[in-house]
Amino acid sequence: MKAIVCTKYGETADVVELREIAKPTAGSNEVLIEVHAASLNPVDFKIQQGALKAIRKLTFPFVMGFDVSGVVVAVGTGVSRFKAGDEVFSRVGAAYMGTFAEFVKVDEKFVAAKPGNISHQQAAALPLVALTTWQALVSVANLQTGQRVLIHAGAGGIGSIAIQIAKVLGAHVTTTTSTKNVAMVKALGADEVIDYKTQAFEQVLKDIDIVFETLGGENQVKSFRVLKAGGILVTIVGIPTSDYAREEGLPVYMGWLFDMMNRKNRGLAQAQNARFAPVLLQPEGSKLAIIADMVASGKIHPVIDKVFPLEQTKEALLYIQTGRATGKIVIAVK
């Protein structure tokens, strides 16, 4: 089968290539999916560049990609929820990375039925960003109706779905974006929009219950200032916690190192009498099914910037690294 592989850590133009490799087979509790579409996320090029090698060891060459939508063509022993012919989508678990290919196998616990009212390309745009949003806002921040939520980069892959999910959950949503995307994020449901080209959000906002931080760096530092007492800043770009190191079986010193590196952020949160929570996605088919129901009922929809054929995945990876995408970048495989 055709697949996009990374041959070693490095820049996209040098280490990403299209290859013909063996087709996987479904093992115990696994389904084999014929991939119709996949989508890109920043984690794809970060892994390829080696930015995450301290917490995840990989064997080269490896097939890239985590998001997928397609059709089940075979099931292994023990599979009870799916059968051949089912349309499904998934953010595959780390051990199953490899959705930039014609086929991918994955444990059924990471899989959900695809919403019938959208295409495979639209479905592929959802798993990672929607699950990340759900876990950040619901599982970690415990978002309640009427709370004020600040979502950074509202026109991006995460932001464009996070605005919609937060609104479904009853939040008052504020987002940041550039001038050209103001109308777009308002159409997605944002109640208040901060155009970062003309306004400094930290100077005009206060008493925010939840900040969903997707940019990091100085933007994250400034975000603590707008939290109300008792509020929480949830970040997806921060340093992991010692709990994560322990759960992943990393060396003890890694947990200590993570805590040391997060000391400044914890201090900034404490100064506001608030909380700080780094979030790393845990793929869950059961939570993805909740997202599917939201899509099927018309409450949320994916936002797609561009679609590339599988053969142009390298160009797609270069495009996502520009940071100019509005919504998600999708790979059409079938």
N, C-alpha and C positions, 0 to 999 in steps of 0.2 A: 504494500500500500504506500501511498504518498504521505509524507510527514515532514514537518518543519522541525529540524533539530538544531541544538546548540552544541558546537564541537569543543568549546573551551570557554572559559571566562574571557570577556573582552567586549569590544564595541560591536554593535549589531552588524555593520557592513562586513566585518571580518570573520564572525563566528557563527552566523545563522545561515543555514542552507536547506534547500529542499532535497530530500533523499527518498529512495525507495527502500522500505524496511519491511520486516515480517509483520503480518497482521496478528494482533493479540487474540487470545481465546479467553472465554469467561471461565473463571474458576469458581470455587465454592462461594455462594452468596453474591456473586458478581453478575452484572449484565454487560453484554457487548453492544455498544451503540454504534450504528452507522451515523457518522457525523454529517449533519446538514449545514450547521453553522457553528462558529465559535466566536468569542470576542476577546479583545485585548484589555489588559489592565496594567497599571504601572508596575505591579509586582512582576510581570513577565520580563520586562527589560531589566529590572533590578536584580532578579535572579541571574539572568544572562550575563550581566556585568560583574557579578560576584559580590554585590552589596550585602547579600544575606548569607554568605558562605560561613560566617561565624556561628550561625544557628542552624544551618542546614547543609549537610554534606551531600553532594551529587556525584554520580558516575557519568562520565562523558562517553559517547554523545547521548543527550537526553532529548526527548520530544517535549516541546514547550506547550503551554496553555492549560487553563483551569476551567474556563466556562464552555459549556457545550449545549446544543440542542440537536436532537436527532431521533432516530427510530431504533428501538431494540430489535436486534436480529438474532440474538441467542442469549440464553440464561444458563447459569451454572446451578449446581446442586444447592438446595436450600433457599433458592429465590422464591418468594411467595407473593410479592406485590406487583410484579411485572411479567409480561410475556412477550414473545416475538410479535412485532407489529405495533407495539405501544409507542406513541410519541411522548418523549420525555425531555427534560432538561436538568442540568446539574452544575453545581460548582463542585468538581471532583475533589476528593481528599488529596493531601499532599503526595501520598504514595502512588496516586493514579494520574499525576500530572502527565498531559500528553494529548490535549484536545485539538491541537493544530495538526490534525491528521484525518485520514478517511475513516478510521475506526478507533474507538477507545473503550477500554474496559473499566468498570468502576463498581465498587460495592453498592448494592441497592440502597443502603441507608443514606447515601448522598443524593439520591435521585428522587424527582417528583414528576408527576404527569404534567406535560406541557399544556398551558392554557389553550383551548381550542380556538379562541378568537384572535390569535396573533400568529404570525409566521415564525418559522424556525429562526430566521435572522433576528427578529424582534425578541424571541425567547432567549436566544443566546446572549443578548445584551444585559440580561437581568441578574443571573445568579449571584455573582460576587458582590456587586454593588448593593443589591437589595438585601442580601443576607447580612452584609456588613452594617448597613443602616439599621436593620431590625435589631441586631445584637447590640449595637451601640446605644440606640435610643430606648429600646424596650428592655432587653436583658440586663444592661448595665445601668443606664440612666433612669429606668423606670418612669418613662414619660407619662404624664397625666394630662387629661383634658384641661385646656386652658393655660397650660404652662407656656412660657416664652422660650423659643428655641432659636439659636443663631446657627445657621448652616453656612459654612464658608464655601466659596467657589461653587455657587448654585448652578452654574451652567455646565459644570463638568460631569463626568460619568457618575460619580457618587452623588454629587449635589443635586443633579436633575431628578434622581429617583428619591433622594432623601427629603426634598421639599414635599413631594407628593405623599410619601408615607407619613411624614410628620403631620400633614394636614388631615389625612384619613384618621389619625390618632387623636385629632382634636387640638393640636397645638396652634399657637400664634407664631408664625414662621417669619423670621427675618433672615435675609441672605445677602451675601456680598457677591458682586460680579462686576464686569466691565460695562462701559456705556452701551456697547453694541448688543449686549445680552439682557438688558433691563426688561424689555418687553417680553422676552422669552420666559424668564423666571417668574414674572408676574402671571403669565399664562399658565404656568405649572402650579400656581397657587400661593406664591409668596405674598404675605401680607405687607411686608416692608422690605424695600430693596436699598442697599447701600452701594452706590457706584464708587468703587474704590479709586477710580480715576479722579474723582472730584471730592470725595469725603473720606475722612478717617473714622472707621467704625468705632474705634475706642473712644472717640471724642463725642459721639452722638448717641451711643447706646449705654444702658445701665439696667441693672436688675434683671438680667437674663438668667433663667433657670438652668438651661442646658446649652452649652456650646459644643457643637459637633465640628471638631477641628480636623481639617484635611490637608493643611498646607505645611504646618510645622514652622520651625525657626522663629523669627521675630514676630510673625503673625500669631503664633501660639502664645508667646510672651504677652503680647498686647491683649489677647483674648481673655486672660485671667481678670483683667481690669473691669470687664463688663458684667461679670458674674455677680449675682446677688448672694447674700449670706445663705449658706445651705445649698448653693448651686453646685453644678458639676461640669467640668470640662472633660469631654471624652475625645480622645485623639486616636487616629488610625495611622499616624506617621511618627509616633513617639518610640522611645526605647521600651522593649518588653519589660514585664515585671519579673520578680524573682519567682512568683507562682508559676509563670509560664516556663521559666527555666526548669523548675522542678517537674512540671507535668511532661515536658519534652525530654526529660532525662539528660539534660545538659550538665556539664561539670558544675560542682557547687560554686566555684569561683565566678561562673557566669551569672548566677543569681545575685551574688554579692556585687558584681560589676554593674548589673542592670540597676540595682537599688542605688548605687553611688551615682550613676549617671542621671537618675530621676530625682535626685535630691533637690535640685533647683526648682523643678516643676512642683514638687510637693510643697516646697517653701512658698512659692507663689500662690498656690491654692490655699494654704493655711493663712496667709496674709489677708485673704478675702473671706476667711471662714467658710471655704468651699472645698470641693473634692477634685481630685485629678485621677483619671482612669485611662491608661493606654489599653486599646482593644486590638486583639489579633483575631481575625475571622476563624470561626470553627464551622466548617461546612455541615449543614444539617438538612436532610431531605424533608423532615417534618416541618421545619420552618419555611422551607422553599414552597411547600404546599400551601402555606398561609399566603405567601406572596402570589402564588398562582391564582388563588381565590380572589384576591384583590384585583388582579388583572382581568380575570374572567367577568367580574362584576362591573368593569369599566372605571374602577376607582383610581387606578394608576396605569401608566403606560410607559414603555421604554422610549428613550430619546436616542436616536442614532445619528451620528455625524457623517460617517463614510463607511462604505462596504468595499472590501478588497477581496479578490479571489485568493485561494490558498497559495497560488504560485507567487503572489505579491505580498506575502506576509512580512517579508523583510522591509518593504516600503511602508507597510502599516506600522511596524514597530518603530521605524524612524519618525513617522508622523506623530505617534502618540508622545514621543519624547520632546516634541516642540511645545507641548502644553497648550496648543491652540484648539484642540478638539472641543466641540460643543456636544455633550452627550458621549455616547459610546462609539467605539470603532469595532466593526464586525468583520469576520472572515467568512466568506461564502465558500463552503466546501463542496456542496452538492446542489 
